[in-house]
Each structure stands twice: as C-alpha cells, then as structure tokens.
C-alpha cells in the first residue's frame, strides 16, 4: 500500500512538472520577438552567414525578429547605422572605420574573414596592368571600399590613379553590365561577379586576395551607444549569426539553397564555386582584431590624408566575442556541430 502511495505521489509530481514545463513553453512561445533591423552590403558569398541565419530562423531561435535589407555601398550603409534605421550592418569595416576616425561611435564587434575577395576584371584585349593607362575603370561610389581598394590595387601594381579615369557606377550588377556594354575597360567586382565575368570572357587582371592587404571584409558593425544599452540583444544577434557560420560550414545543401536565392543564379557550377571558396575562409570565432583595424586605417589614410589619425585599434571591440567565449558558447557550438 505504501509503495502504491509512493508511486502515485511520484506520478503526480511528474505530471505537475510536465504541466509546469508545458506552461513555460507556452509562455515562451507566446513571448513577442524583439524587432531589430540589419543590412548587408554585397551580393557575395561573404554575406552567406547572415543569409543562412535568416533563412534557418536562427534569429527567431534567439528571440529576435530580424528585418534584413540590402544596402549597396558602404557610405549609405553607415549613414543608415548612424541615423538609427538599422542596428547591425554586415559589411566591410572600412566606411565605419572612417566614420569612427571622424568622431562617430561606430565599432567592429565581429569579423569572420580578414581577406579581400575582390578582383579587377577587364576587357579581354587588355593583357597587362601597364595597358590600363588611359583606360576607364568602374567602382561603386566615391569613398566606398571599392573606390579605396581599386586605387590601392593599382598603386601596388605600379599604376597611379591619375593614370586612369575612375567612375562611380553603382552596385556589382551595374558594374558588370557596364563592362559588358563596353562603356568601361575594367571594373572592380567581388564574389559571384568574378566567376560570372570570367565565364563571360572577361579577364581577371588583379586578384586582390593575393595583395598584401588585411581588411575586415564582412564584419558586424554597430554603434556603441546602441550595443551598450542593448547588450542582451547584441549577444543574441551574435549567437544567431555565429551559429549561421557553423551552419554554412556543416550544411552544404541548405547553404547552397540559400545562396541560390540571394545571388539569383541557378548555375550549380557557380554556386558550388562560391560555396567552396567561402566555406573554408569563414572563421567560426570571429574576433575583431586591432591589427586589422590599423591595416584598414593605413589604406584610408593613403586615399585621404585628412582623416584624423586617432587610435584605429580602438575601432575593434572584441568584448562581446570574448563574453561569448567565457560563457562556453563556442564550446557548445563545437559540440553541436561536431567541430
């Protein structure tokens, strides 16, 4: 009789715990998601983590409702960040660093790739860098990453930007279109456009990944005023986005499906080339580095000597990534994804 009573008590306790757990789950499910806005800056495989994170609903998993927009051109993206219309920008760190040097409270809080992914592609009758003299080249917008990189790439190959005409053309698609129509002799592109341009018969004249330049090409950029007041939301954003990097590296079929949607190509050869290129380059622990911030500043100062020197290393703020590491988040991700 006592055993039966004990069993009944245990059953009742278990039932109660299941009920309480169910209530908690219902409450958690009913809790409203926190709305945030973010942007990405290129139709490139370097943006794959934020696309995959969005499509896999990893932001919702962290309690966030993310509105994700494409904003072409670094200066426009940073204006949106400073103006408050977006809270997180996935882009090269260069425009935000320039704003930081001029007194803005912008910061780089994560950087999974510190290599360039750009190329100068040219008409097929241009056989050498020397033949660029007197030619017309295209980039996105004045003062953008493509503008700065194009001039630096020419300089490192012995050509002054005064030896060519450099025009702002627009986004990657517009640049490739201008090359195709013959309006330009060469354009700076990245990611899928490099592969596409070569397949169209154009030539890769300068591979920027082989140049001695270190730069945050796809970092997470913020305003300090926002992240300091919204530290929990910032950590949730980073957790979701970093899990997206793990997902990219371990779930090729899903990632290729997402790529197909965002880069607007059905060509399996192009998609597999992009995926394979970036899968191995993305770092699952994307700690922003002061050394990389200094490298970016050196680039900026060569193109615009009037930029205040200040302390560019301070632009890289690693404390959120360090906090995630201390909490065991990366160990958990490594166990979950078998890394």
Secondary structure, DSSP 4 states (H G I P E B T S, - for coil): -HHHHHHHHHHHHHHHHHHHHHHHHHHHHHSPPEEEEEEE--SSGGGHHHHHHHHTTHHHHTTEEEEEEE--SHHHHHHHHHHTS-SEEEE-SHHHHHHHHTT--EEEEE-S--S--EEEEE-TT--SGGGGTT-EEEESSTTSHHHHHHHHHHHHTT--GGGSEEEE--SHHHHHHHHHHTS-SEEEEETHHHHHHHHTT-EEEEEGGGSS----SSEEEEEHHHHHH-HHHHHHHHHHHHHHHHHHHH-HHHHHHHHHHHHT---HHHHHHHHHHHHTT--SS----HHHHHHHHHHHHHH-TTS--S-GGGGB--HHHHHHHHTTHHHHHHHHHT-
